[in-house]
Amino acid sequence: MQIGIIGLPNVGKSTFFNALTKAHAAVADYPFTTIEPNVGIVTVPDARLVKLGDLYRPQKLTPTSIRFVDIAGLVKGASKGEGLGNKFLSHIREMDALVQVIGFFREDCDPVSEIEIIRTELLLADLDVINRRISSVSPRAKCGIKEAKEELDKLYTVKAEIEKGSSASSAPEELNLLTSIPVIYAANVSDIGNKIPETAYRMIPVNAKLECEITELSEEEKKELQVESNIGGIIEAGYKILNFITFYTTVGTEIRAWKIKKGKNIQQAAGQVHTDFEKNFIKAEVFNFAEIEKLGSEKILHENGLVRIEGKDYIVKDGDIIRIKI
């Protein structure tokens, strides 16, 4: 799963990417690395993992992570191939979510216009996909093939939605339409205290330039200057928009956080840890972070019957601590 960072030229997109990846470079099994010139793996801030570290005192704490991609900038006409349009659109198709950076630090910034320029290009690109699909399906529909006629009706419904400027919510998933990808909006401000004008789009404020400077400070300097990074809010928003929850494993000297889609069962969670664990899963011991945080120790959880044995159909809850039996 990966999140693409997009925006118009000169909105501070690359500065934002650099601040994001330097401030939250992954550790342990996910050492920070630029896999390509524009890709970084970023750890997810996790206060619960820190608390578990205080309770268990393991040798190793391993957070979970998200992959961020700095996508080539967009100009008006990208859907027609202007600028790096074709590259931009092809990269977006590979993303599971997007962060659009808005250049609020510029005096002439019009946030709604910046958003609508990109949104319009995505809609036009989707319209082109729909029209090509209609051309492909129409001959079979005219021959009276039932499935083709049903698909054609759906395609015309989607086309009408797009032409009205709406995201194609009813589009078949296999079309991989760009406007079906969820978007977070990051307001790149010159001062985090600046008021952001109200729009129909919820925006998370971040000062990308300052965030980059913060990454160069030592922990002692940060405390002395009383500066804190707020870019973690973007990471957390990305985690949420991807519909992830976190579970934990305590194995040997390591406590590790794992991400999984909400609604997945515990056997699928075991597969996140190791493919053999999913195949050979029997059962698991389960308790939740909220329970151990409240009572203070696993021993007390056992005494109160709060450590449960769950089978493969158990649906994992956010904050579950799991010990897999195979």
NORFEN-V703757 format. One record per residue. N is the residue number from 1. OMEGA is omega in whole degrees, 0 to 359 (999 if undefined). Layout:
BEGIN
n: (N	N)
omega: (OMEGA	OMEGA)
END
This chain:
BEGIN
n: (1	2	3	4	5	6	7	8	9	10	11	12	13	14	15	16	17	18	19	20	21	22	23	24	25	26	27	28	29	30	31	32	33	34	35	36	37	38	39	40	41	42	43	44	45	46	47	48	49	50	51	52	53	54	55	56	57	58	59	60	61	62	63	64	65	66	67	68	69	70	71	72	73	74	75	76	77	78	79	80	81	82	83	84	85	86	87	88	89	90	91	92	93	94	95	96	97	98	99	100	101	102	103	104	105	106	107	108	109	110	111	112	113	114	115	116	117	118	119	120	121	122	123	124	125	126	127	128	129	130	131	132	133	134	135	136	137	138	139	140	141	142	143	144	145	146	147	148	149	150	151	152	153	154	155	156	157	158	159	160	161	162	163	164	165	166	167	168	169	170	171	172	173	174	175	176	177	178	179	180	181	182	183	184	185	186	187	188	189	190	191	192	193	194	195	196	197	198	199	200	201	202	203	204	205	206	207	208	209	210	211	212	213	214	215	216	217	218	219	220	221	222	223	224	225	226	227	228	229	230	231	232	233	234	235	236	237	238	239	240	241	242	243	244	245	246	247	248	249	250	251	252	253	254	255	256	257	258	259	260	261	262	263	264	265	266	267	268	269	270	271	272	273	274	275	276	277	278	279	280	281	282	283	284	285	286	287	288	289	290	291	292	293	294	295	296	297	298	299	300	301	302	303	304	305	306	307	308	309	310	311	312	313	314	315	316	317	318	319	320	321	322	323	324	325	326)
omega: (182	182	179	176	184	178	175	178	172	176	180	184	181	175	178	179	180	178	182	186	179	184	185	178	184	182	177	184	179	180	180	178	172	183	170	180	186	181	177	176	191	179	179	178	187	179	180	179	177	179	177	176	178	183	187	182	179	176	188	172	182	179	172	188	174	180	177	182	177	186	180	182	183	171	177	183	181	181	177	178	180	179	176	187	183	178	180	184	180	178	180	181	181	186	176	176	182	167	175	178	180	186	181	182	180	183	183	183	173	188	181	179	179	180	184	177	181	181	179	179	178	178	180	177	178	179	178	178	181	181	179	178	177	179	181	186	187	181	180	178	179	178	177	179	188	183	180	179	179	179	181	178	179	181	179	176	179	180	179	178	182	181	175	180	181	172	185	184	183	183	175	185	184	178	176	182	184	182	175	180	181	185	170	180	179	179	180	187	176	178	185	179	180	178	179	179	180	175	177	183	177	183	177	182	176	175	188	180	179	180	178	179	179	182	181	182	173	179	179	179	178	179	182	181	180	177	178	176	175	183	177	178	177	180	180	178	177	178	182	184	175	176	178	164	183	168	187	171	176	183	179	183	183	166	187	175	179	175	178	178	177	179	179	181	188	176	176	175	178	178	175	182	178	182	179	181	178	182	185	184	175	181	178	169	184	165	187	180	182	181	181	176	182	187	170	178	178	178	180	177	178	181	181	177	183	173	188	170	183	176	190	182	180	179	183	178	178	179	178	173	193	171	189	176	181	999)
END
